[in-house]
């Protein structure tokens, strides 16, 4: 298992946290998603998966899941 942390913009509430979790859990190989909500700064999203995830794949899952969430470069 690998663990990666992404800084994600656009999360404002616990509903956003749930949306992000559900979106990222649709990626094959992802088993755990933990989000530390920061409303005034990028939120920290930790993802545990069976392989390293490409940030573009993570961004695509976020876009498909709804909301206006973006990985901060």
C-alpha positions as CSV (number, residue, x, y, z in Angstrom):
1,X,0.0,0.0,0.0
2,X,1.1,3.5,-0.7
3,X,-0.1,6.7,0.9
4,X,-0.2,10.1,-0.8
5,X,-1.3,13.5,0.3
6,X,-3.0,16.0,-2.0
7,X,-3.8,19.7,-1.2
8,X,-7.3,20.3,-2.5
9,X,-9.0,23.6,-3.0
10,X,-12.7,24.3,-2.8
11,X,-13.9,22.3,0.3
12,X,-16.2,24.4,2.5
13,X,-18.1,21.9,4.7
14,X,-18.5,18.3,5.8
15,X,-20.7,17.8,2.8
16,X,-17.7,18.7,0.6
17,X,-15.6,16.2,2.6
18,X,-18.1,13.4,2.0
19,X,-18.3,14.3,-1.7
20,X,-14.5,14.1,-2.1
21,X,-14.2,10.9,-0.1
22,X,-16.9,9.2,-2.3
23,X,-15.3,10.5,-5.5
24,X,-11.8,9.2,-4.6
25,X,-13.1,5.8,-3.4
26,X,-14.3,5.2,-7.0
27,X,-10.7,5.0,-8.2
28,X,-9.6,1.4,-8.6
29,X,-7.1,0.4,-5.8
30,X,-8.1,3.2,-3.4
31,X,-9.0,1.8,0.0
32,X,-8.9,4.7,2.4
33,X,-9.5,8.5,2.0
34,X,-9.0,10.9,5.0
35,X,-9.7,14.6,4.7
36,X,-8.6,17.4,7.0
37,X,-11.0,20.2,6.2
38,X,-9.5,23.7,6.0
39,X,-12.0,26.4,4.9
40,X,-9.5,29.2,4.7
41,X,-6.7,27.2,3.0
42,X,-6.3,24.1,0.9
43,X,-7.6,20.9,2.6
44,X,-5.3,18.0,3.1
45,X,-6.5,14.8,1.5
46,X,-4.7,11.6,2.3
47,X,-5.3,8.6,0.0
48,X,-4.2,5.0,0.6
49,X,-4.1,2.9,-2.5
50,X,-2.4,-0.2,-3.8
51,X,-0.3,2.0,-6.2
52,X,0.9,5.6,-6.7
53,X,-1.9,7.6,-8.1
54,X,-1.4,10.1,-11.0
55,X,-2.7,13.5,-9.9
56,X,-4.5,13.9,-13.2
57,X,-6.5,10.7,-12.4
58,X,-7.3,12.1,-8.9
59,X,-8.4,15.4,-10.4
60,X,-10.6,13.6,-12.9
61,X,-12.3,11.6,-10.1
62,X,-12.9,14.9,-8.2
63,X,-14.5,16.5,-11.3
64,X,-16.7,13.4,-12.0
65,X,-17.8,13.4,-8.3
66,X,-19.4,16.8,-8.4
67,X,-18.4,20.1,-6.8
68,X,-15.6,22.5,-7.8
69,X,-12.6,20.8,-6.2
70,X,-9.1,21.3,-7.5
71,X,-5.8,19.8,-6.6
72,X,-3.4,22.6,-5.8
73,X,-0.1,22.3,-7.7
